[in-house]
Amino acid sequence: MKLYNTLTKKKETFVPLEEGKVKMYVCGPTVYNLIHIGNARPMIVFDTARRYMEYKGYEVNYVSNFTDVDDKIIAKANEEGVSAEEISTRYIEECKKDMEAMHVRPATTHPLATKEIDGMIEMIQTLIDKGYAYNVDGTVYFRTRKFDEYGKLSHKNLDDLQAGGRSLLVTGEDQKEDALDFVLWKPKKEGEPFWVSPWSEGRPGWHIECSVMSRKYLGEEIDIHAGGEDLIFPHHENEIAQSECCNGKIFARYWLHNAFLNIDNRKMSKSLGNFFTVREICEKYDPQVLRFFMLSAHYRSPLNFSADIMESSKNALERIMTAAQRLRELSGDKEMTDQEQEKLTAMGEYRKKFEEAMDDDLNTADAVAALFELVKFANTEVSQESSGKFAAAVLKEMAELSDILGLSLEKKEETLDEEIERLIAERQAARKAKNFARADEIRAQLLAQNIVLEDTREGVKWKRV
């Protein structure tokens, strides 16, 4: 299995620190609102990576944090007149609902920054004791230039950064030893949550949080650190500096980063009016469609979100689901013929292609293509004349490969609201009373609500369109 390592800028054969085990840390969201579809990409991509590693037999310790203390959380709390904890608790729960809907499995551990403050104070003190950090009036800074390898992940040069302008600098630069030093601890402002530290009543800087949570739940050295490419600099670069200076060891062996998500070929932004939450998208589409869309491109390729592409994803997923439903209906106990056994052996080619794609830096786009080859095989090779066990075996293969991608082939039982249920019942009564005009009127009314009715021997069947 090869992974593209941002650190070395090349694909490398994955070799874990401990045979058969993977320690993986993925930066999670800052919880001050419903997650947006940009947040969803790393969640889905790295959940799929975890699923594939577990499929290959690895025991994966998967840690993904929630940043539950932050300027945006505090601003939202002040806006609503509630505590920052109330805001973060609310949106952690909402985030978990969206993750479940998208079939993103819970992490082995979901640490909260606010529960790990003691560890942060301890790490900061160690950095001070080793000469890598210093205190100025209650604010603790990291001495960036003291870490010789600073810039090795982002491939940036410190002198170039210095010349890069004020956009890289943070407030309070006049009291820092060097303009590129970054904050590890900052004093509280009026009305902000705070914790007591040896330097001031305050709160940690963002970067130190992940270094501490990763160390506590995975150890000083980990296999994989992942997140969106927007985190490479300065967040992940600073994590490396803190962790390696504190622990005296390589922090993470492989760094994986997913590319940006654009909306109609433009960067997602509230000011452009093209900012969508997962919840909003899932009002129009099944969350599985969003997941399928995210996996339809390689994770390191920029991904463009549009209504047309989502419709294409919906139709593509429907093809898989329809093929699975047909196999389900044809499954049974009738034994396979010798010819079917041979076909089943040949079918193994699709799993091989799927694995080759995933082994090549988690190429989900090609893995999905292999799955569609299997769907085509199912549609052409399994018929009414096929044995039930052959149909069942093909369905099992399709379900297993889909599950690695986090896609379920079980169609959800859709529910109608009470008004529509009442209309369907009224239509049935009208038909029984031979009031066909009213029955047709109700059918048309439901069609206007995108509900299609189909009269069958088993009764009325319906579907959304």
Secondary structure, 3 states (H helix, E strand, C coil): CEEEECCCCEEEECCCCECCEEEEEECCCECCCCCEHHHHHHHHHHHHHHHHHHHCCCEEEEEECEECCCHHHHHHHHHHCCCHHHHHHHHHHHHHHHHHHCCCCCCCECCEHHHHHHHHHHHHHHHHHCCCEEEECCEEEECHHHCCCCCCCCCCCHHHHHHCCHHHCCCCHHHCCCCCCEEEEEECCCCCCCEECCCCEEEECHHHHHHHHHHHHHCCCEEEEEEEHHHHHHHHHHHHHHHHHHHCCCCEEEEEEECCEEECCEECCCCCCCCCEHHHHHHHCCHHHHHHHHHCCCCCCCEEECHHHHHHHHHHHHHHHHHHHHHHHHCCCCCCCHHHHHHHHHHHHHHHHHHHHHHECCCHHHHHHHHHHHHHHHHHHCCCCCCHHHHHHHHHHHHHHHHHCCCCCCCCCCCCCHHHHHHHHHHHHHHHCCCHHHHHHHHHHHHHCCEEEEEECCEEEEEEC
